[in-house]
Amino acid sequence: MAELEHNYNEDSIRSLEPREHIRLRPGMYIGKLGDGSSADDGIYILVKEVIDNSIDEHVMGFGKTIEIKISDHKVQVRDYGRGIPLGKVIDCVSKINTGGKYDSKAFQKSVGLNGVGTKAVNALSSHFRIQSVRDGKLKAAEFERGVLTLDQDLQESNQRNGTLTIFTPDDTIFKNYQFNPDYLENQIWNYAYLNAGLTINFNGKKFYSENGLLDLLRNKADEESVRYPIIHLKGPDIEIALTHGNDYGEEYYSFVNGQFTTMGGTHLTAFRTAVVKTVREVFGKDYDASDIRASIIGAISVRVQEPVFESQTKTKLGSIDMGPDGPTVNAFITDFIKEHLDNYLRMYPETKEALKKRIEQSERERKDMAGVKKLANQRAKKANLHNRKLRDCRLHFNEDKGEKPLLSTLFITEGDSASGSITKSRNVDIEAVFSLRGKPLNCFGLKKKVVYENEEFNLLQHALNIEEGLEGLRYNRVVIATDADVDGMHIRLLLLTFFLQFFPDLVRNGHVFILETPLFRVRNKKDTIYCYNETEKQEAIRKLGKKPEITRFKGLGEISPDEFGKFIGENIKLKPVILQKDTTIQKILSYYMGKNTPERQNFIIDNLKIEKDIVEEVYA
């Protein structure tokens, strides 16, 4: 200690340039880094920061089309707005706290107000090009890791006004990254829903919405299972849409100034509270809030002049006023819903009656489950004191802050050998293990009572702490780690059925993943290559030559703890479970887990391959 104190002097104090600080502490600007397997990984924040600028131009009335091209590692965004003022092109993408959005006359109710966005993209890219066209003149510049490498002279141009941004995230910061097209499509669809009339062309596909949040819910809700037509209400600076379905949980999509606030915030809290209050007043009954909100599917978008987010990544709105002289966001939303939802339900008695039936059904189910729930929770409380199924970690998603808790992971394994290998090789700070004793119950079509009646499901629910919703979720990543054989795939499907049936929000919010582990180890005396499929194995054999040793891992338990540590550490391969825009939970579950339907039979027959076909494909 004395030595540390002795070394602490003027030479210990460093002053970093903004570019250096962004590169040294990227998490402060874009959240966790990641490899692209999670929707909140940094590479998607970089994409968002660039597109946000183009969206803000559209909102201000300039540009009806945005062109986006994204490959595995490269991003290109072209808008047709006004273009960055030519004399400030370099400053706008390289100097912190420089931008047009500090001038409230030029930009009203935009997302990017802090002057950091594109500077962070620039600093964290191995190559970054910015190009602006205004009134027949073109100005371009290029950077490498935030350092200017090309300052192109002003040129004549016949291109349309607007801004072109091209960048490649730096692979020394984003290790082994790759853009997931499903995440990108969800991100771009949200932009389209929030900006009715805007056309976004993404990798040759058109994204367009005419009816805003109404279209969003039409694509998210199963038309056959919604209990009444979607309620769609719009006013100055606010738009909401809501309905009820048959799934468990609450499903919300909340936005501020076009930004998808995945963590919610004051606007979502106000929305949830106002719906409950208004429904109680309309029916004159003190319904339980959980019964009103059970199976709700809702979306809300608000625009405010100076939004205050709880992080640079803008995923959660803090407390803020609607404008300098306006009401709080809470009061604004509450007043709007109280007036317009009340009027709507009185104008449409059929919708009102359908809503009442849905609430009363939830009430009956809750009361029916109360006794079972109480006994199960008592058992779980005792079991948690000595829960042999759970080997916990030290840091948790709901308790700790910083980048490490964002990596908090629960591995769900089957059998003692697999859980033993993971337990011995895991990072005890952020990685926990829950061990199943065999194949879990197929819970498709069953009532939620089964979660409490089945001891294993109940203990898993308590380990995750999701009984009352995702607010208390203890692990940001829930990873299904099963063998890559028929039994392992079956267990995988049964677990996914459990989550989709009873806790769909866990999947919708991008918390569920499949662990990919190698099928083969190919090695000689010098090199070892791990292969995840037959094609990679053949490539490894060709590379190592002279009859290398080949090991086929039949189960996770066969992989030694030392080797397993390589697959669940920095280079972990996770496959996210993503719900597509045009698929619904009930259709997925009935297809895969329901009775042997003709559709599934036909799919198996059409796609069945014999060993000869597989061999020919591998060696083709």
Stockholm file with secondary structure:
# STOCKHOLM 1.0

chainA/1-620         MAELEHNYNEDSIRSLEPREHIRLRPGMYIGKLGDGSSADDGIYILVKEVIDNSIDEHVMGFGKTIEIKISDHKVQVRDYGRGIPLGKVIDCVSKINTGGKYDSKAFQKSVGLNGVGTKAVNALSSHFRIQSVRDGKLKAAEFERGVLTLDQDLQESNQRNGTLTIFTPDDTIFKNYQFNPDYLENQIWNYAYLNAGLTINFNGKKFYSENGLLDLLRNKADEESVRYPIIHLKGPDIEIALTHGNDYGEEYYSFVNGQFTTMGGTHLTAFRTAVVKTVREVFGKDYDASDIRASIIGAISVRVQEPVFESQTKTKLGSIDMGPDGPTVNAFITDFIKEHLDNYLRMYPETKEALKKRIEQSERERKDMAGVKKLANQRAKKANLHNRKLRDCRLHFNEDKGEKPLLSTLFITEGDSASGSITKSRNVDIEAVFSLRGKPLNCFGLKKKVVYENEEFNLLQHALNIEEGLEGLRYNRVVIATDADVDGMHIRLLLLTFFLQFFPDLVRNGHVFILETPLFRVRNKKDTIYCYNETEKQEAIRKLGKKPEITRFKGLGEISPDEFGKFIGENIKLKPVILQKDTTIQKILSYYMGKNTPERQNFIIDNLKIEKDIVEEVYA
#=GR chainA/1-620 SS CHHHHHHCSGGGCCCCCHHHHHHHCTHHHHSCCCCSSSTTSHHHHHHHHHHHHHHHHHHTTCCSEEEEEECSSCEEEEECSSCCCGGGHHHHHHSTTCSGGGSTTTCSSCSCCSSCHHHHHHHTEEEEEEEEEETTEEEEEEEETTEEEEECCCEECCSCSEEEEEEEECTTTSTTCCCCHHHHHHHHHHHHHHSTTCEEEETTEEEECSSTHHHHHHHHSCTTTCSSCCEEEEETTEEEEEEECSSSSCEEEEEETTEECTTCBHHHHHHHHHHHHHHHHHHTSCCCHHHHHTTEEEEEEECCSSCCBSSTTCCSBCSCBSSTTSCBHHHHHHHHHHHHHHHHHHHCHHHHHHHHHHHHHHHHHHHHHHHHHHHHHHHHHHHHHTCTTEECCSCCTTTCCSHHHHTCEEEEEESHHHHHHHHHHSCTTTEEEEEESSCCCCCTTCCTHHHHHSHHHHHHHHHHTCTTCGGGCSCSEEEEECCSSHHHHHHHHHHHHHHHHHCHHHHHTTCEEEECCCSEEEECSSCEEEESSHHHHHHHHHHHCSCCEEEECCSGGGSCHHHHHHHSSTTCCEEECCCCTTCCHHHHHHHHHSSCCHHHHHHHHHHCCCHHHHHHHHHC
#=GC SS_cons         CHHHHHHCSGGGCCCCCHHHHHHHCTHHHHSCCCCSSSTTSHHHHHHHHHHHHHHHHHHTTCCSEEEEEECSSCEEEEECSSCCCGGGHHHHHHSTTCSGGGSTTTCSSCSCCSSCHHHHHHHTEEEEEEEEEETTEEEEEEEETTEEEEECCCEECCSCSEEEEEEEECTTTSTTCCCCHHHHHHHHHHHHHHSTTCEEEETTEEEECSSTHHHHHHHHSCTTTCSSCCEEEEETTEEEEEEECSSSSCEEEEEETTEECTTCBHHHHHHHHHHHHHHHHHHTSCCCHHHHHTTEEEEEEECCSSCCBSSTTCCSBCSCBSSTTSCBHHHHHHHHHHHHHHHHHHHCHHHHHHHHHHHHHHHHHHHHHHHHHHHHHHHHHHHHHTCTTEECCSCCTTTCCSHHHHTCEEEEEESHHHHHHHHHHSCTTTEEEEEESSCCCCCTTCCTHHHHHSHHHHHHHHHHTCTTCGGGCSCSEEEEECCSSHHHHHHHHHHHHHHHHHCHHHHHTTCEEEECCCSEEEECSSCEEEESSHHHHHHHHHHHCSCCEEEECCSGGGSCHHHHHHHSSTTCCEEECCCCTTCCHHHHHHHHHSSCCHHHHHHHHHHCCCHHHHHHHHHC
//
